[in-house]
């Protein structure tokens, strides 16, 4: 076989892999099925655009409530799951069998049942008709099969086990037994209400996730994916192991809006993996770098594989807060991955790609300063300029801003026409010029700027922000080619409006097809959530972890991490988060509180999410590793193991931010404090990367590795050693509660230790934390939190708990005894521990540099 034929076969295999991972593997040859798989996704996208826009409320037509929209959303996903995905790998892909048409129509009807018969169902909650039950049972079965087709067996098996547990509860072992549910109760819960399939998860998929997936799809159609990859290569390709570093950055940029680490691997990996092989990386290491980078993309705001939007609902904080808390761990993890690639390149003695233009140091510094100043000036002018326009123009602001956006867009396209068009091949044989490459696509950043502006400045909802950014992106996709043709004074198909329109429509269609898996995944994951609320299995998981850990806090966290890793195997990102957060997050909250660990709920949810996502590159399942191995030609198991060794840096972060929430930017008091946290975290992560790779400036000796690990731990958790010398809290008796609360600053945290009994009569103690309000006296402040107290036999007991208050949600109950109140003690800053840590790091640096210099001549 010739090299050309081999390449062609490889490209065909890659295209098939992308289809299987992303949009469905079927490509029917008949005219009618082709039109169905084109127009149904297009209709789904148009429905979602209408639902996300303000137009229904402006014209007061086709206004759908949340439940109706969820039903329509799932109906589209179910229909496409049966028509776009074959039953088995051996099933026909060039046509849609008759039985699949039948199942698609029945599945869509069952999914849309809540929309079609909404009024009738709302009049008989908990008292379904026979036809309701029949539809629910058939719908549930077809949803499980649709999930298997689109996502493989893992999620289908998990959901099936939970359904079985619901109905067979009375026959279960005593440890996990419950009274079981009747068919009426189970189907009402799963299918005919909003506690199961049509719960919060699919609501987030309908209201937010679709718009962000569509945004990413249109970016790809516009050519932004190719632009990001080539810009990353232009900027980093000349460094040691440059293509691998560029792979990390380009996968990171793609992962920002991608909903799947597997899809990220097969799209960016087609560029990056062959280039890494070319500069000297082995097949396994090239695949592992791509897997680690793509996995990390699911942990990076603003989308986080759609988990960011689910966290808004599950944790009860704003979307901006989710982004803020998740940002630093994700970024330092990416920086460390680039550094790991650098260390691997140093160990192998690799070189980067040859630069076409070489700049002097002075030119580099000048270029960096000018770029930095330009960004500051443009950012300041945009922020304050738009602020002034809003004040001066009032309601006319939208029209003025639209004209300004159009002018900026035209200027950036004109700038792009000053340089050659970007190549679109999968081969990069010569290092692109960074200035020209970046200049060719600055206008792609406009929709991203609009998205972030709407989110952070205008404070619009994520859905509406993505809607306006997508509207601008649509304009760009439609007009960029004819506009370039006009500016370049060139005609032809490449610069025609027709080609831009085709890319626009294909972007709309592929956006919907990319959502098939997410749509059925969120619905199927709703079965798990519904089972937890129906049976109380969450309490069983808590007792199980408590039993195997013996109540030891580090072991509780360790076993929770392992179980989250196992639960996440084979699950797509969105379903992964729903399952692990539903089952495992309450375990840390409850058992942590019993062991004196009080952490914000967002830290707990990020903890289980991180370990759920790491399942994507963890053998034996490791779906992302298998996808990467398919491109690199390496062994998938070895690729997964290598990828996990790179991802150990990500695995330690959750353990660190559980105990040091400053890593999540919680409790940051000033800009200096923020800078200290960021700098120390980056240094800690780089030291850990060097320790795990056994290489810093040269090959590390075992005691140097131990020193680097000690530096890492101290920089991440300076309080661990400091607390031994200076206790962080003073313990006051519970009888002083009212006086202490009265003296606390508004907005500060009240920490309590309480004692009570569970429903089995077993005594427990746990720690709780509440924010203090602005009331004038201690009693009123406790009322704001949601409870009242009484003194009895020298003890202070909970006398009353306000329904649905913060106190009730945190577990305060009648007759619990308040044992003590913890107040922060006055002590020197724990950041003083950074001094010996940095001193030890400097010592390792100088010792290794001396040894490296000695070895250099040989």
MOPEWO-V92010 format. One record per helix or strand of 2 or more residues. SS is the DSSP state (h for helix, s for strand). FROM is the first residue (numbers start at 1). TO is the last residue. If there is no record, write none. Layout:
BEGIN
ss: (SS:SS)
from: (FROM:FROM)
to: (TO:TO)
END
This chain:
BEGIN
ss: (h:h:h:h:h:h:h:h:h:h:h:h:h:h:h:h:h:h:h:h:h:h:h:h:h:h:h:h:h:h:h:h:h:h:s:h:s:s:h:s:s:h:s:h)
from: (3:31:55:66:98:118:130:153:169:183:200:224:242:261:283:304:319:361:434:442:462:493:497:537:553:573:585:601:623:636:661:671:702:718:729:734:749:763:778:787:795:806:817:830)
to: (23:52:59:84:116:123:151:167:171:190:222:236:255:279:297:315:348:416:439:456:488:495:535:549:568:583:594:617:632:659:664:693:716:725:733:743:757:771:785:792:801:809:824:856)
END
